[in-house]
Amino acid sequence: MPQLDPNLGLVYGWTLGESGWHTGMDANLKRLGAIVGLSVTSRATTAPPASPAEGDRYIVPAGATGAWAGRTDQIAVWIDGAWEYHAPKVGWLAYIAAEDRLAVYKTGGWSTGVPI
């Protein structure tokens, strides 16, 4: 029976021939692509862009609107024509391109970051 990794939220532990491997592995690969080597465009953009490119990533700020409402501090990723969200864990690092800073997620939110 598959289990859930507590850090990245990946599913693992299928038995040979078990149903769900294909969709589960696709979800794992999408999640890895979204959060490993995390680089986001911005963490100040409050409304989702009208025409995002495949793979665009943002840290959702407080006060976000539209599809991002209620997703504060999550990573929003545009993939397969829709926004997908990932809740960060303490210790995750992100490069914020608009600020040229590296920030870490701590209890209470993202750090102000360090200039690169």
Secondary structure, 3 states (H helix, E strand, C coil): CCEECCCCCCEECCCCCCCCHHHHHHHHHHHHHHHCCCEECCCCCCCCCCCCCCCCEEECCCCCCHHHCCCCCCEEEEECCEEEEECCCCCCEEEECCCCEEEEEECCEECCCEEC
